[in-house]
């Protein structure tokens, strides 16, 4: 997996801002939407979708499976486990 440079910067910013605890995820989503964060279809992200992104271990280099649980993926992580542990 190769991250899309434009989208990856928003994902990293989202994790860093939420982990820092300065703003609630709703406020972070609103600010990132103003900066240009959009869904694959070009629409603003819904709060639920944003929350799913923040809880997805894929961004720290992990894969999730019903059969095998959570395991290290072959892709490079965008964020560290420390940021995800907010």
N, C-alpha and C positions, 0 to 999 in steps of 0.2 A: 504494500500500500504506500502510495506516495501522496503526501498531503498537498492539497491545493493551497498555494501560498497566501492568497487573499482570504480564504475561509479559515485557514489555520491560525492566522494572527488574531481573528475574532474569538476563536475557541480558547486560545491561550489567555487572551485578555479576560475572557469571561471567568475562567477558573481562578486566575490571579485576583480579580476584583472580589469575587464571592469569597474566596479563601481569606482575603485580608479582613473581611468582616465590616468594611466601611459602609456597604450598602446591601440591601436585601436583593435576592435574585431578580425580583420584579423591576427594581430600579436599574440594575445592571443590564437587564434585557432591553429596557427602554433606551438607555444610553448607547448601547451597542447598535440598536436599530437605527438610531439617529446617525451613527457613524457609517452605516451601510450593511449591517448584518441582515441577511435575507435567507430564506429557505431555498431549496434547489429550484423551486418554481418562481423565485423572485419575489415572494410575498414576505411580509413580516412574520417572524416566528411567534407561535402561540406560547404562552407561559408553560403549558404542559410539555411541549416539545423541548423548550429550553431546559426544563427540569430534567427531562430524560437525558439530554446531552450531558448535564452536570453529573449525572449518576452513572454514566456509561464508562466502564473500565477500559474500553477500547483506546481511549485517548492517553492512557498511561501504559500502553503497550500490551494490554491483556486481551484475551479472547474469552467469551462466555459461551458455554454450551450446556444444554440440559443434560447431556450424557456425561460429559467430563468435568463440568463445573467451570471454574475460572482458572485459566492457564496462561503462561507467557506466550504472546503471539510472536510472529516472525517480523512484524513491522516495528519501526522506530516509534517510541512514545513521543507525544507532543508535550506532555506534562509529566512531572514527577509524581510519585505516589504520595509525597508529602503534601502537595497541593490538593490532590484528590481527597485526602483524609480530613477535609474541613468538616 
